[in-house]
Amino acid sequence: MSRKGTLFVRTNHLYKVPIDFLEIGEDLPVRLREAYMKLAIILTVLLLATVEARASCATMQKLAQEHSNDMARRGSMDHAGFMDRARRGARAENVAAGVKTRSAAVALWWSSPGHAANMRLPGCKAVAHAVGRGVYYWTMVIGQ
């Protein structure tokens, strides 16, 4: 026999999760039944946090690509529009121009204390590039 219930979980968002609670044998001690329920709740929270983190990384990748495209279109390496990206979840960003590979852009950032500090921040790190007038423009967006 099973009972239906609703679990409200808060990660970065509030989720209303329908859950089927399986009846645990009445012969099991109450503490063991409670432990099973706590484990189910913990696993649900971890699953939702994982789904949320993947969505966050996809958003950071989109933000990085949008900014690289914008810099290439304008022919200017800058942080224009960062406040909008911050409202959409970006914690920090690094930009570079003129180098043709991702590894070269990352090496430039590691050689700069401020950029290296950004890369040490926790959170998803998404890197994208675009080419404008033969110049490569790189963006790394670090998520919250």
Secondary structure as GFF3:
##gff-version 3
##sequence-region A 1 144
A	DSSP	beta_strand	2	10	.	.	.	ID=ss1
A	DSSP	beta_strand	14	22	.	.	.	ID=ss2
A	DSSP	alpha_helix	30	74	.	.	.	ID=ss3
A	DSSP	alpha_helix	82	87	.	.	.	ID=ss4
A	DSSP	beta_strand	90	97	.	.	.	ID=ss5
A	DSSP	alpha_helix	102	110	.	.	.	ID=ss6
A	DSSP	alpha_helix	113	120	.	.	.	ID=ss7
A	DSSP	beta_strand	125	132	.	.	.	ID=ss8
A	DSSP	beta_strand	135	143	.	.	.	ID=ss9
###
